[in-house]
Amino acid sequence: MTFAETVREILADASKAPERPTPGNLAERISREAERYLDRVRFDSAQYVRHPVLLWDDWEVMIIGWESGQLTPVHDHRGVLGGMAMLSGSLLEERFMTPGLVPRLADSRIRPEGDLCDIGPTTLHRLISKTPRAVSLHIYRPPLRTMGIWDERGMIEIRPSTFDVGEEVLARAAATPAGARC
């Protein structure tokens, strides 16, 4: 079974449960499966690397590989719910408020390995890698198609959400047997 098939099965099972599944409450379950694929995550010294895992029904799952010091722009998710799990390393998450439509830092916290968090539909944040390498799992409902990009003056553009590698890297991969990782 591929990683994408495993994730689709988790999402399908969760959708049959009496409680409505959210990205945040599925992050832990999917992250346990994702650990079997960490040896396939790609890194690039020039930028963080976004890997598609699954786009199915009203869900999107991706993994991001980070090198030290890499950061996202300050961004929003255009009303999309999200969940994030730290699979390895740590990220600094800065969350912003927008008084007068200008971003102002409201909260800053380290997201260490094993951390889980919800990303609300109105969250404005930035992620910064704080370890030599980090890997994070991101789950969105509905799929993240665009992001609002902000600077110190306010929102400057709406950018499409894109990937840096093809599905063959993680989505179509079979799991590495337990204990076989380097």
N, C-alpha and C positions, 0 to 999 in steps of 0.2 A: 504494500500500500504506500502511495506517495504521501508527502507531507500535506499537500493540498487536499487529498482525499481524507486524510486523518482529520484535518481541520473542518472540512465540510461535514463529516460525520459528527463531530463535537457540536457544531452549530445546529445541525438537523435534530440531534437528540435534545439540545437545550430548547429548541423551539416547540417541542412537544410537552415540556414541563409546565406546570400551572403558573409559575412565576415567569414574567416576561424577561427574556435574556437581554442583558445590556453588555456593551463592550467591557465595561469595568468588571462585571461579575464573571465574564468568561476569560479574562486575561490570565488568571492563575491556571486554569485547566489547560488552555492552549500553550502556555509557557512551559508546562511540564513536558508536553510533546515536542516543543521547539528545541529543547535542550539536546535532543537526539540529532539535530541538524546543524549545530553550531560550527562544526568543522567545515561546512560549506559556505559560511558567510564570507563575503569579499570585503576587503578594505582598500581604501585609496587615500594616499597622503594628501591629495588635493581637495577632497570633499568627502562627506559622509556618503554611504552607498545604500540606497533604498532598494530593497528586494521584494518583489511581489510574491505573495504566498497564495492568496485566494481572493477572487472577486466572485461572489455567489449570492444570489437572491438580493437581499438588502444589506449585505456585509462586505467588508474589505479587511483583509489581514495582510500586514507587511512586517518585515524585519529590517532594521537599519543597523549597519556596521559603522562604527565611529572610531576615528583616530584621535589622539590627544589634542585638545584645544579646538576641535571642529565645532561649529555652532550653526544652528538654524537662524534665519532672520526672525525677528519678532513677527508672529503670525497668528491668525485665527483660523478656525476650521469651518467658517461660513455656515454655522448652525448645526454641524454634524456632531453627534455624540462620539466620544472616544474613550479608549482604555489603553494603558501602557503598562508593560511589565519589563523590568530590567533583568535580562538573562545573564549578563556578565558585565563587569566593570561598573562605573557609575557616571551619572549625568547630573549636572546642575540644572534645575528647572527654575526659571524666573517667570513669575506670573505678573501681569500688568492690569491696571485699571485704566479707564480712558476718560478722565474728567476733561470736558471741553474737547473731546475727540482726539486727545493727545495722550500717548501711552506714558504712564508713570508706574514705576516698580511698586508692587504691592506685597510681594512675597517671593522669597528665594529659598530653595531647599535642595539638598543633595538627594538624589534618587539612587540608592545603592543597589547592588546585586540582590535580587529577590523582591525588590519594592514593587508594589502595584499601585496604580492611581487611576482615578477617573478624570476625564477631560470633558468638561461640560460644553454645551453647544455655544456658549458665549465666551469661553476661555480665550484669552490672549496671552501667549507665552513664547518663550525661547528656551531651547535646550542646548547645553554646552557640555562636551565630553570632558571629564575630569580625570580620567585614567588613561594609560597608554593605549588601550583599546576598550571599547564597550560595545555591547549588542543589546538592542531594545526591540521589543515586540509591540506593534501598534495595531489596534482593532478599531474599526469605524463602522457606525451604523447611522444613516445610510453611507455608502461608499464616499470617500473623500475625493471629490473631483476638482475642487479649487480651494485655494487658501488666500486670505487677505494678508498682504505683506505690509508691515508698518515700519516707520522710522520715527525719529523724534518729532516730526511735524504732523504725523497722523498716518492714515492708510495711504499707501502710494501706488499699490497695484493689486489686482486680483490675478493670481498666477495659477495655471493648471497644475494639478498634482501628477507628477511623472515618476518613472522608475529608472534606475541606473543600470540594472542588469535584467536579463530575460528570465522567464519562468523556469527555464531549465536549471538554474542555479539552486533554487530551494523548492519551489512549488512541485516540480516533477521528481524531486530526489527521493530515494528510498532512505530509510533511517540507517544511521551507523549503529551496528550492534553495541549494546552496553559494554563498557570497558574497552572498546576498541579505539577511542579517541586518543590523540597524542597528549 
